[in-house]
Amino acid sequence: MKHEAVEKNIGLLAFFMVIAVSIGGLTQIVPLFFQDVTNKPVEGMKPRTALELEGRDIYIREGCVGCHSQMIRPFRAETERYGHYSVAGESVWDHPFLWGSKRTGPDLARVGGRYSDDWHRAHLYNPRNVVPESKMPSYPWLVEHKLDGKDTAKKLEVLRTLGVPYTDADIAGAADAVKGKTEMDALVAYLQGLGTIIKSKR
């Protein structure tokens, strides 16, 4: 068959394109479903607490993922700056995942424990108070808004159906765990939990 005949026949060209994409998909994507390293959690990993989960939702709501990635690539420049490169097992319970695709600000995959709670609060309230050249917006309303916890248990139930191992006790105590806490408390708790499973020297 001549190449010109394929180029001029739209139906034939589309057929061969589907075949090529199918073969590529089968060889690249399907094997990932059978590798334990991509679908099993990292050893010692625990589900996020109710407060951390609320903080994660605030992180999404405020658009933090638009400027901060949560995926350290396996390059020397990145591992020296941020720590151990990200592995698939750290994200198996993330729905949706927050790897991000842009870094206006630094990567946050290993930010947990790097700074104190007070530093995070000051930084979120007005970033220029701690980093004068920061372009990050301020989030002063996080201090004022309290969590009511009315939907927290439902969130844990949904995540349990997606494979996150929350217990009945976790779900039953979810509302009480966040009651009276501010959105700032929740976001700081979430940030302090990021990347604490895999540790390496920076």
N, C-alpha and C positions, 0 to 999 in steps of 0.2 A: 504494500500500500504506500502510495506517495504521500509525502508530508503535506504537499499543497492540497491534496484532497481532504485531509483532516482539517486544515485551516479554513477551507471554504465551506465545509459542512458543519453548521452550528450544532446540530444534534450529535454528530459524531465527536466533535470537539468536547462538548459537555459530558458525553459518556466517558471519554478518556480522562477528563478532569476528575470526575467522581471516582473513577478507579484509582487514580494516583493519590487523591486525598484519603480515600479509604485505606489504602495500603500504608500510607504514612501514619494515619491515626492508629491503626492496629499495631504497628511496630513501636510507636512512641508512647501512646497513652495506656493501652490495655495492660502492658506488663506492670505498670505502677500499682494497679489494683491488687496485685498478688505479691507485692514486696512488703514485708512486715515493717521495714524502716519508714515507709511512707504512710501507713495507716494505723500504726500503734503509737500510743503516747510514750514520751520519754520516761524512763524509769524514775519513779519517785514523784511524778507529776500528780497534782491534786486539782480538782475542779476549782474554779474561782469561787470565792465567798460571795454571799448575796451583795455585800457592799461593793466588792470589786466589780461584780457584774453590772450593778447600777452605774458605777464609774465608767465602765466600758461603753455603756449606752450613751452617757454624757459625752465621752470622747468622740463617738460617732456623730451625735447630734451637733456638736460644736464644730465639726469639720476638721478635727485635728489630723485625720488621715490624709487630708489634702496637702499638708506641708511636712508631715513626719512619716517616714517609712518605719516598718517594724520587721525588717529583714536585712540582716547583715550578710553580705555576699562573701564567699570564701576567697577574698583577696587580702594580701598582706596589709595594705593601707587601711582596709576596713577593720580587720581583726585587731590591729594594733590600736586603733582609735576606740572601737566600740566593744571589743571582746570576742568571744567565740562566735564563729559564724552560725547563722540560724539553721536549724534542722527541721525536717518535716514533722517529726513527732511532737514538736512544741505547739503546732497549730492544729492538731487533729480535732480539738474541741472548739475551735473558733468558728463561729457561725454569725456573720460572715467573717472571713479572714481579713486582716487589716495590714497586709504586707505593704501596701502603698506603692506608688510608682514615681513619687516626686519627693525631693528633699530640699525644701526651703529652710527647714530647721533640721537638727540632727536626727539620726536614727534613734528610736526609743526601744528597740528590742531588748536591750540589757540595761535599761535605766533604773530598774528596781534596786533600791539600796545604795545607789550611787550618791544621792543627795538626801538630806533630811526632809522630814515632813514639812517643817517650817520653811525650808528653802522652796519646796514646791508650792506651798501656799502663797508665799511672797511673789514667786515667779508667775503664778497663774493670775494673781490679783493685779499685778502690774509688772510685766517682764523687765522693763527698763530699770526697776529698782535693784535688780540683781545682775542683769546683763545690759549695760547702757546702750549697746549698739543693736539690740534685738529688734526684729521687725514683727515679732509675734504680737497679736492683739491682746488686750487685757480682758479678763473675765471676772469682773468684780461681783456680778450677780450670783455667781456660784456660792458665795458666802451667805447670801440672803435667802436663797431658795432651799427649803427643807424637803427631804424625801418623805413621802407618805407610805410607801411600801405596799400599796394596794395591788400592784401588778407584779411584784417581785416573785411571789410564789409561782405565778403562771409562767413567768419567764423560765424559771428553773424546770418546771414541768415540760415545757416545750423542748428545752435543751436536753432533758433526759430522753425524750423520744428520739432525739438525734444522736444519742449514744454517749452523752456526757453522764458519768456515773454519780448523779445526785441521789441521795438517799431520801426516804420519806421524812426523816428528821430534818434534813437540810431544807426541804420544801416547807415543812410545817413551821420552822423557825425563821424563815426568810423575811417576813414582814417585820418581826420584832428586831431582827438584826440590823435593819436600816432605819427603823423609826427614830425620828428626832435628829438624824444625821443630816448634814447639809450636802448639797451637790459637790461642794469643794472637798468635803471629807471623802466622798465616794470616788471622785476623780483621782485624788492623791493616793487612796488605797489601791486603785487600779494600776497607777503608774509604779507604785512601790512593789507590785507583784510581777512586773514585766521582766522576764529573762532571769529569774532567780534560780531556776532549776539547773541550768548549765552555767557553771562558773569557770572563768579562766582569767589569768592576769591580763590587765590592759597594758 
